[in-house]
Amino acid sequence: MNINPIITTSGKITQEIYHLDIGQYHIPRSCSVFLLITPKSIVIMDTGTSEDVYSILKFMKNQFPLRRVRYLIPSHHHFDHSGGMWKLWKIIKDYNPEVKILTIERTKKLLQDPNSHHERAKRTFGDFIGIMEPLLDENAYEIVEPSDLIKIPGLNQSQHLQLVSTPGHTLDHVCPTLFEKDKVKFTYLGEAAGGLLHSKQLVTLPSSMPPEFDFRVYIQSLEKLIEMKPQNSGYSHAGAVIGHEGVSEALIENKEYSFFFRDFVKSKFSERGETRFVVEQFIEQELKARSDVPMNELYTNYVVAVVYGQLIDLGLKGPK
């Protein structure tokens, strides 16, 4: 009997990892965050927007005390993943003064000065983006390198966490990854391997978000993830895939589809030279078959963004 490896509901997916559908913009399966839970500490991977913080707090209420939250980890600086980082840190600090945002130097600088990203994102996504306040307090951060082995209180001796460098979607993208005996038990992919918005099929969507998307580097990061052979994975958009076979299939599919999407954008743009035309063609010919989440304004804006990101990387458009 074939078991669907795709998990879309909130709950425990490994002994240590919990998936939370934060219902971003009040849309189920639009965005996920993941929690690493040990008897001694809690690590929260991404926060969603400033409005999504309350979904995280509601999920944790009465079962995961806020005083045990040791780290908040951003996968990257974008508003829909780390827009609520400043807000959640300030709330949790009242319960645990030692809580830190565990991140790399580049992401820290972007969280301390989010204005350019915030204004650029607002042009495409409007009021969806929430509020991004600069978090200037140096004591809020603990800076690590992607090569650092991070011991989380409560993990066993054979386990550690690592922020695996996976640029391409953005320059600062990392995948928080739980290692056990040198094997990858779980990796939070963020947007390093596209989006997974189908609940039954391992088919992915592109994540070529402007202005930092770099196709060549993105593929290199995907190849690194494939070589890591994760046993389980999490997607920011959205849900989880359990079992090495399913994870591997989804990663390889995204690599193959990334090349297809790039050719698709280039071909359609050559027909008419209009971004809108490419967007309409993608929605009509591809999106409906690769997502079973109902189409809405948010997803139209998403397609506009990923098409434009490809056009910039192809040299067919300039950054706005």
N, C-alpha and C positions, 0 to 999 in steps of 0.2 A: 504494500500500500504506500503510495506517495504522500508524504506529509509536506504541506506548504511551509517553506522555510521563512516566509515573510511574516513578521509580527507588526501589527498596526495598533494594538491595544496597549494601554499603559499597564505596567507591571514588571515583575522580575523576569529577566531573560537569562541570567547566569547566577551563580551563587552570590556574586558581588555586584552585578550590574542591573540597574532598573531603567526601564524606558518610560518616558513621560510624554504623551501627546499633549502639548500645551494649548491646543486649540487656537493657534494664532489667528487673529482677526475673526474669532468665533467660527472658524472653519476647521472641522475635524481633519486630521492627517495633513495639515499644512506645514507643521513644524514640530520637531521633537527636541527634547534635551535628554541627557542621560546622567544618571547618578551612580557613583561608586560608593557602596555602603559597606563599612566594616564595623566590627563591634566597638571601635574606638574613634572612628572619624567618618566624615561624609565629604565627598568631592562632587561638585556640580559642574557638568560640562555644558557650556553655553547657557544663555538665559532667555533667548528671544528678545523681543523689544521691551521697552520700559513698561508696557501694559501687560506683558506676559509674566512678570515677576509674581503676580498674585496667584497665577495658576500653579507655579512651583511651590509657593508657600502653602497653598491649599492642599496639594498632594502630600506635603511633608507633615502637615498638622496631625498631631496625636500619635504619630508612629516614628518619625525621624526628628529628634530634637534639634533645633537650630544651633544650640550650643556645641553640637558635635560637628558642625560644618567647618572643615579645616581649609578647604581650597575651593575657589571658583576658577574654572579654566575656560578661556575663550579659544575656540578653534580658529577664529579670525575676527577682524574688527567690524564687520558689516552690521548694520543696524538690526537686521532680523535675527542675529545670532548673539551679539554682544551689546545691543542697544540698552539692555536692562542691567548690565554689569555694575554700573555705578550705583544703581538704586538697590539692587540686592545686597551688594557689599555693605552699604550703609545700614540696611535693616539688620543683617546678620551680625554686624559689628557690635550691636547692642547686647547680643546674646553671647558672642565669643569675640572678645577684643583681638584675638590672635588670628582671626580669619584673614587670608591673603588671596589676591588674584595671582595665580600661578601662571606665568606666561613668559614669552620671549621679549627681548628689548624692543623690537620693532612694533609689536602689538601694543605694548605699554605706551609708547609714544603716540600711537594712533588713538588710544583710549583717552590720553591726556589732551589731545587736540583733535576732536572728532568733527569739527565744524565743516571742513571741506567735503568730507564724505557725506555728512548729514544733508548739506545743501544740494549736493549732486543727486543723492538718492531721492530727495523730495521732488525733484523735477520729473522723475519717472513714477514714483510710487505715492506721491502726495501725502495725505494724512496717515497712510499705513505705517509710516516709519517711527511714530512715537517721538520721544524726547531723548536726546543723547547729551547728557551733561558731562563736561570734562571732569575726570577724576584725577585731580592733581596731587593728592596726598601720596607722597613717596612711600609711606608706611603701608599703603594698600597693596603693594606689589611684592612678589617674590620672583626674581628673574632667574630663569634657568636656560641652559642651552639644549637644543634638541637631542644631543648625545648623552645628556645627564640621566642617570638612573635614579628615580625618585622613590624613596621608601615612604609609603603612606602608612601611618599608624593603624595597626589592626590587620594589615595584610600578612600572609604567612611568609616565611623566610625565602621561599622560592619565587615570590612575586614582587614585581616593581612596576611603576608607571613611567612612561616616557612620552615626551611631546615630539612625535616623529615629524620632521620637517616635510611638508607636502605642498610647496608653492605651485602656482599655476592659476588657480581660481583667483587668489590674491598672492601678493609677495610674502605675506606673513602667515599663511595658512599652516596649521599643524594638526596632526591627528593624535589626540590623547589615547595612548595605547597601553593596555594591561598585558604584561608579559608574565608567563608562568613557566619556569624551567626553560627559559630561552625560546619558548613558543608564544605566539600571539593568541591569547585567550579571547581578547576583545579589542577592537579598534573603533573609535568614534571617527567616522570618515568626514563629518562636517559636510563640505561640498567638494572634497578632493576626488570624488568618484561620481559626480552628477547627482541627480535626484531620483528617488524611487517612489513614484506616486501611483503605482499599480499594486493592488492588494493580493493578486494571485499570480502574476507573471513577473519574472526577473528581467524587466525591461526598464531602462533608465532614460533620463532626460538630461540635456546638456546643462552645464553650469558656467557658461562663458560670460561672466559678468564684467562689464567695463568698469573702470578703465584699465585695470591691472592684468586682465586675463592674458595668459601667454600659452598658446597651444602647445608649443614644443616642451615647455617646462611642465605643463599639466600632464602630458603623456609620460614624461619621465617619472613624475610622482606616482601616476597610476601603475607603472611598471614596478616601482619599488613596493607598492602595496600588494601587488599580485605576488611578488617574490616573497613577501613576509608570510604568506599563507595563513591569514587570520582564520580562527575557528568561528568567530562571531563578529558581526559588524553593526554599527548604527549609522543612520542617515539623518542629517538635520531636516531634510525634506524627503521622506519622513518615515520613521519606524526603524525596524531592525531586521537583519537576516541572520538566522542561526544555522550553524553547521558549515564546516569548511567547504563542502561541495557547492552549496548555494551561494556562499560569499564569493568564492572563486568565479562562479558562473556570472554573477552580477558585475564583478570588477572587469572581467574580460569583455563582457557585453558592452560596458560603458566605454572601454577603450575602442572597440570596433565602431560603436555608434558615434563616438566623437569624430572619427574620420568621416563617417557618412554625413553627419550634420555640417561639418565644415564644407564639404563638397556641395551639399544641398544649398547652403547659404550663398556660396559663390556662384552656383549655377542659376539660382532664382534671381539674384541681384543682377547678373549679366543679361537676363531677359528684359528687365525694365528699369533697373537702376534706382529702385525705390525700396527703402526699408519696410514701409508698410506692406508692400506687395509680398516681400519675403515672409513677414510675420503672418499674413493671411494664408499664404500657401502652407506654411508649417502647421498652423492650427488645423487647417482643413485636411492635410495629407498625413500628418504624423501624430499630433498631440492626442487626438481622441483614441488612437490605438495604443498609446503608451501611458495613459493615465485613466484611472476610473474614479478620480476625484472630479466632481462637477465643475465645469468651466465657469469662471467668474471674472470680474474686473481685475482681481489680483493676478490671476494667471495670464491674462492678456498682457499686463504690464511686465510680468516675468518673461514672456516670450519676446517682447520688444527689447528687453535688456540683454538677453542671451544672444539674440540675433545681432544686436548692435556691437556687442563684445566681440563676436566673430568678425564682423565687418572691420572693426578697428584693427584686430590682429592680422587680418588679411591685407591691410593697407588700403582698403576701399572706402573707409570713412576715418575722420579724425575725432579724437576725444572731445567731448563737449565740456 
